[in-house]
Amino acid sequence: MTTEPPPVSTAPPLSEPVVHVPLPPGGGFRRFLALFALNWPGMLLVISAVLSGKLQGSLVDDLPTSHAGLFTLVFALASLLGIPFAVKAGDLYGKKRVLYVACVFGLIGHVATALAPTFGFALAAHAVTGLYTSAGPMCLFAMRDCFPLKRFPLVVLSILGVIGVFVLVTNAVAASLVDALGWRGCVWGLAVLTVGAVLLLRVVPDAPPREIKFRDLDVPSRLFDATSPMLVTLAVVKGSDWGWTSPAVLGAFGAGVLLGAATAVRARAAKRRAATAARVV
């Protein structure tokens, strides 16, 4: 009596991109629109970052505080917290879905900032806006799935060129926009542009859904990945205020470096386990 070998699963590992998703077939306009929709959240991120720096002075004048430097710091820390979750979620649930979530965070943050009655409220809202930063890498990863690998470097170079133009133009007009519209008007404008990004994402091709449970996101590991750059950023930003040789700065920097090394070791061990499991299968 012979026994049949157990069936071998052909499902891709959860750590790999979901599937190659080509751009829509048909006319060149549809392809251009899909490509523009994938670029727009990243371009909006550039506009938001430049405008946020320009309008901070007007915001502090309107909402007096002695902690103005926290406005930029909380945005940076929230960005570093959100990116590891977004990258993993993009592999699990699809880049388009994660872009939707990132845009929703950005929209909520912009609207709450524009309505902020106090600096503390604006600070918390700006931290929510920082979670929108994950749209940047998601745009690149989504385009990686939409283009053949041999064309992807050219696409990236084109995107970097467009980003450079956006930075120059936004820097040139940002101060005038803040003077003309006020800081609240500029933030409302960012909210409207974010709504446009959400609507444009409808034309982007999406990966088919997969049966994945929330625990596959591995929240503790994502927090571990985010803590190292957050601690190093905190030490660098607050070094001049706390003193570069103060225990707080040295402790945050040292802990960030150690956690970064531990993250690299964990990632290497995970790759070895995945390779071993693949050979066994």
C-alpha positions, 0 to 999 in steps of 0.5 A: 500500500502506497501513501501519497505525499502531503500536498505542497502549498504554493501560496507565497510567503506573507513577507513577499509582495502580494502579486504583480498588478499590471496597470489598466489595459486600454488607452494611454490615458487610463495608464497615465491616470493610474500612474498619476494617482499612484504619484499624487499621494507622494507629491502631496506628502512633499507639499504637506511637509514644506507647507508645515514648515512654513506655516509653523510660525503663523500657527504659534503666533495664533496659538501661543506656546513655549513648545513650538519645537514639538510641532515638528518632532511629533510629526517625525516620531509619528511618521517613524512609528507608522512606516513599519506598520504600513510596509508590513500591512502593504505586503499582507493586505495590498498597497492600495488598501494601505494607501487608502488608510494613510490618506484617511489619517492624513485627512483626519489630521489636516481637518483636526489641525485646521479646527484646532483651538489650542496648540496642544490640540494642533500638536495631537492632530499633527501627530495623526497627520504624520501617519500619512507619511507612510504613503510615500513608501507605499507609492513606490512599492505599489508602482514596483508591483505595477511595472516590470523590474527592468522598467522600475529604476526608470520610473523611480528616477522620473519620480525623484525628478518630479519630487525635486520640481515640487520641492522647488515650486512649493518652497517658492510659493509656500510663504506667499500662500501662508500670507494670503490664506493664513495657516488654517487656510493652507491646512484646509487646502491640504485637506482638499488635496487629500480628498483628491488623492483618495478619489484618484486611488479608485483608478489604481489596480488592486491585488486580490484579497487574501485570507489573512488574520490580524495577528499576521501583522505582528504588532509587537515586531512592528513596534520593535522596528519603529522604536530604534529610529524614534529614539535616535531621532529624539536624541538628535532633535532634542540634543541641543535643548537637553545637552549632547552629553546629558544622560537623556540624550546619550541614553536615547541614542544608545538605546536606539543604536542597540535596538537597531542592531537587535532589529537587524539580527532578528531580521537575519534570523527570520530570513534563515528560518524562512529559507529553512522552512522553504527547503523542508517544504 
